[in-house]
Amino acid sequence: MPSTTGDIREQLLASSPKFRQLAQEHSKYDAEIEQLSQATFLNLEHFTHEAELKKLRLRVKDEMERIIAETSRGRQVS
């Protein structure tokens, strides 16, 4: 059984399609947020889109953390 959060994360990335998908979504949201932050001018639509991306990224991160916590307690994640 992995002992650190990093070890658990690596194990889940290797063995859990659901966790892998969440990690890919998180990276995608990060990239989109980074791209928006590089713009020299942001209108209201861009600010709204950025806020929505940050909410989605946080939701995905929370789900990943839940899976890591369940795994560290010995529960099987589907």
C-alpha positions as CSV (number, residue, x, y, z in Angstrom):
1,M,0.0,0.0,0.0
2,P,1.5,3.4,-0.9
3,S,2.3,5.6,2.0
4,T,2.3,9.2,0.8
5,T,-0.2,11.2,-1.1
6,G,2.2,11.4,-4.0
7,D,2.6,7.6,-4.0
8,I,-1.2,7.2,-3.9
9,R,-1.6,9.7,-6.7
10,E,0.9,7.9,-8.9
11,Q,-0.7,4.5,-8.2
12,L,-4.2,5.9,-9.1
13,L,-2.8,7.5,-12.3
14,A,-1.5,4.1,-13.3
15,S,-4.5,2.0,-12.3
16,S,-7.7,4.1,-12.3
17,P,-9.2,5.3,-15.6
18,K,-11.5,7.6,-13.6
19,F,-8.6,9.3,-11.7
20,R,-6.6,9.6,-14.9
21,Q,-9.6,11.3,-16.6
22,L,-10.0,13.7,-13.7
23,A,-6.2,14.5,-13.8
24,Q,-6.5,15.2,-17.6
25,E,-9.5,17.5,-17.0
26,H,-7.6,19.4,-14.3
27,S,-4.7,19.9,-16.6
28,K,-6.9,21.1,-19.4
29,Y,-8.6,23.6,-17.1
30,D,-5.2,24.8,-15.9
31,A,-4.0,25.3,-19.5
32,E,-7.2,27.3,-20.4
33,I,-6.9,29.5,-17.3
34,E,-3.2,30.1,-18.1
35,Q,-4.0,31.0,-21.7
36,L,-6.7,33.5,-20.5
37,S,-4.3,35.0,-18.0
38,Q,-1.9,35.8,-20.8
39,A,-4.4,38.0,-22.7
40,T,-3.7,41.7,-22.6
41,F,-7.3,42.6,-22.5
42,L,-10.2,40.6,-20.9
43,N,-13.8,41.6,-21.4
44,L,-16.6,40.5,-19.1
45,E,-17.2,37.3,-21.1
46,H,-13.5,36.3,-20.6
47,F,-13.7,37.0,-16.8
48,T,-16.9,35.0,-16.6
49,H,-15.4,32.1,-18.5
50,E,-12.2,32.2,-16.3
51,A,-14.3,32.1,-13.2
52,E,-16.3,29.1,-14.5
53,L,-13.0,27.3,-15.4
54,K,-11.7,27.9,-11.9
55,K,-14.9,26.4,-10.4
56,L,-14.6,23.4,-12.7
57,R,-10.9,22.9,-11.9
58,L,-11.7,23.1,-8.2
59,R,-14.5,20.6,-8.5
60,V,-12.2,18.1,-10.3
61,K,-9.5,18.7,-7.7
62,D,-11.9,18.0,-4.9
63,E,-13.0,14.8,-6.5
64,M,-9.4,13.7,-7.0
65,E,-8.6,14.5,-3.3
66,R,-11.7,12.5,-2.2
67,I,-10.4,9.5,-4.2
68,I,-6.9,9.8,-2.7
69,A,-8.4,10.0,0.8
70,E,-10.6,6.9,0.2
71,T,-7.6,5.0,-1.2
72,S,-5.4,6.0,1.7
73,R,-8.1,4.6,4.1
74,G,-8.0,1.3,2.1
75,R,-11.2,1.7,0.2
76,Q,-11.4,0.5,-3.4
77,V,-12.1,3.2,-5.9
78,S,-14.0,2.3,-9.1
